[in-house]
Structure formats: C-alpha cells, structure tokens
C-alpha cells in the first residue's frame, strides 16, 4: 500500500504532498533528507538537518474524526522505534508528540486537503530526531532527545523509514476497519492520563489540571484544582518534572 518517494531537499514534505495531492496515491510517503522551510505545530520552526526524518504520509480516505490521522502517525513512530530499539520506551504526549522520558523525540503536523469545500484527504507531517547531537538538542527551546543520543549509535535513515512505512500502513488500515481499536491502542500509549500537567490554551492563563481521560475525538478530559471538569481540545501540554515519565 503506497510508495515511498525520497528527495534530497524539499521546502517542506507537507507542502510538497499538498501541492501534489491529486497525483499521489493513497498511502504514499514523502521523505526528504533536508527541508528548507520545515515547520511544526503552532507555527514552530522544526530543525531540518540532514540525517533526521522529515516525512509526510498521504491519507486519501479521511477518518470520520480527522484526529485519527494523528493517532496513526504517532502510533507508527512508537512502533518503529520499539521494533528497531526494543530497549527504548517511547510514549505519546497529547496531542501530537512522541517522547522518551520527558524529552521530545517526534512532532506531528496533520493538515487537511480541501477540494470544493470538502475534506478530500489528510497529510500527516512527521519529524523525528534521528541524529541530532547533544549540542544541537540543547539549542531547541524545549527538552528534546534524538535516537542517536538515546541509543549511542548513528541511526540509518533508510532503515527507520522502511519500518515507519510498514506501521503507517498497518495503523491506517486498522483505523479504517476498526476505529475503536485504533483509539484504544493510542490511548493506552499516551503518557499523560492520570498525570497532573500544565495546560496552555491558545489564549488565557496557563493552569494546572489532572488528566482524567481522553475522549474518542481526541479531547482531554481534565479536572482543575478547584474540581471543575473540562474538555481541552486546543493548546499545549507541559509535563511537570514530578510526573517522572521515564
């Protein structure tokens, strides 16, 4: 299912996939050795140094809940890491990160493709820190880790991409046929359920809350310190060191 397309350099794999959506096939994976205009969620710049993974996965059969595309992507990264490096313990941090310990390994940015006012597909942008050094990681504005630092060895981009493609197709098929099972697995791999975290809404004050659960449409069900229960669907989550997710 799908073909992997390798490029030496692209402005952004997501931009390429959106621009060429009509000619690409369902399940195609776009991979670039280097990006010149990589971006992450909330308009953050993604360091796009050669040797890391910059990829976009093409979904042409969108789920009823578009957020399931993020589930497919994050679960696939976790599975690929576990397959190649079983000693590591990657987990998912809502909404779209994969972390090791409390440090970010992977970010995901899914974008809808609209045709004639309808959602025709989703492009899942996936960035994984494969070979960033300790020095390079220290320049990032949040705690981050690479697979090379975590394992002590140089990571082969081709090998990692091959494993990722296998799991992307697997979880895509699973989601299309058994959406409830995809949701169950994704929720089980999440790191923050039951934890007290800081929630950062797009506007307003940061506040502390305990994450009680995650709804099937991807919203956090949280309890504020005053006992108020709320649904949190847009913003960011900051882990507290005391959670000790290692």
C-alpha positions, -999 to +999 in steps of 0.1 A: +000+000+000+016+032-011+051+041-023+079+059-005+093+088-025+128+100-015+141+135-022+174+151-014+159+185-005+123+199-003+110+231+012+086+210+033+074+175+028+039+186+038+039+214+013+050+190-014+023+165-005-004+191-005+008+206-038+009+171-055-020+155-036-040+147-068-012+128-084+000+110-053-016+077-042-033+067-010-007+057+015+023+073-003+051+085+020+072+116+010+106+117+026+133+144+023+169+143+036+167+180+042+140+207+045+145+244+039+112+255+054+102+229+079+075+238+104+058+223+134+026+228+153+016+263+164+040+277+136+071+265+154+102+260+133+114+224+130+152+220+128+156+202+094+192+190+094+201+161+071+202+128+089+169+132+107+135+121+094+112+145+076+082+127+061+046+132+051+021+104+048-008+107+024-043+097+036-070+098+009-097+081+029-101+105+058-115+092+090-148+104+104-127+120+132-097+137+114-077+135+147-074+097+140-047+106+114-026+119+142-032+087+161-020+067+131+012+088+128+022+088+165+015+051+170+036+043+139+066+062+152+063+045+186+061+011+169+090+017+146+112+028+175+102-002+196+109-026+166+144-013+159+154-004+195+134-025+219+154-012+249+137+022+245+103+032+259+087+058+236+053+071+246+028+096+231+023+130+247-010+147+237-017+159+211+010+150+187+044+143+202+063+112+209+086+114+239+113+094+256+114+101+293+102+137+294+120+147+262+105+152+227+116+128+200+090+134+174+065+160+163+035+155+140+016+181+120-015+169+101-032+191+076-065+186+057-067+188+019-099+206+009-114+203-026-147+221-034-153+227+002-150+191+013-122+172+031-106+150+005-076+138+024-051+144+052-013+149+050+005+137+081+038+155+086+062+135+108+095+148+121+118+125+141+151+135+157+173+107+145+209+120+146+209+154+164+238+157+188+236+167+225+248+202+215+222+206+188+195+193+210+204+219+237+196+247+212+160+236+209+135+257+230+121+226+248+136+194+263+144+171+233+162+139+225+173+120+194+175+083+188+213+085+184+217+101+218+192+076+233+210+046+218+246+058+215+247+049+178+242+065+144+207+059+130+202+048+095+175+069+078+165+043+052+161+015+078+140+037+100+119+049+071+112+014+060+099+004+094+078+036+097+062+029+063+051-006+074+035+007+106+018+037+089+001+014+065-008-011+093-024+015+116-041+033+086-058+000+077-066-007+113-082+027+117-103+024+086-116-010+096-116-009+134-115+028+146-124+019+182-093-004+183-071+023+170-084+047+196-079+021+224-043+014+214-035+051+210-050+060+244-030+031+260+002+045+246-004+080+260+018+093+288-004+119+304-036+101+315-038+103+353-010+129+355-011+164+367+001+188+339+001+224+329-024+232+302-017+262+279-048+274+260-043+295+228-054+325+248-057+329+286-037+318+316-018+286+320-035+263+345-028+231+363-051+201+359-053+163+363-059+144+331-088+120+337-092+106+302-091+113+265-123+113+245-127+094+212-124+127+193-091+134+209-101+159+236-085+158+270-109+154+299-093+173+327-100+183+363-089+217+375-076+222+410-110+236+420-127+204+409-141+218+376-142+192+349-135+205+314-127+193+278-094+207+264-092+205+227-067+232+215-035+243+231-004+227+245+005+205+274+036+209+296+047+180+317+057+185+353+091+171+363+074+154+393+054+132+370+087+113+362+075+096+330+108+077+325 
